[in-house]
């Protein structure tokens, strides 16, 4: 598939794991190429119980 074909094809969904600055930047760039982008990050509880996954 050529670069031109890739740029004109828009896939449905991208998943970014990590809500850091780099993850958010990646999500922004992917938004130009995907209809929907989901960012998944880990929330940590103060007690240090490992955390839960949160999506935005």
Secondary structure as GFF3:
##gff-version 3
##sequence-region A 1 56
A	DSSP	alpha_helix	3	8	.	.	.	ID=ss1
A	DSSP	beta_strand	11	17	.	.	.	ID=ss2
A	DSSP	alpha_helix	21	30	.	.	.	ID=ss3
A	DSSP	beta_strand	34	43	.	.	.	ID=ss4
A	DSSP	beta_strand	52	55	.	.	.	ID=ss5
###
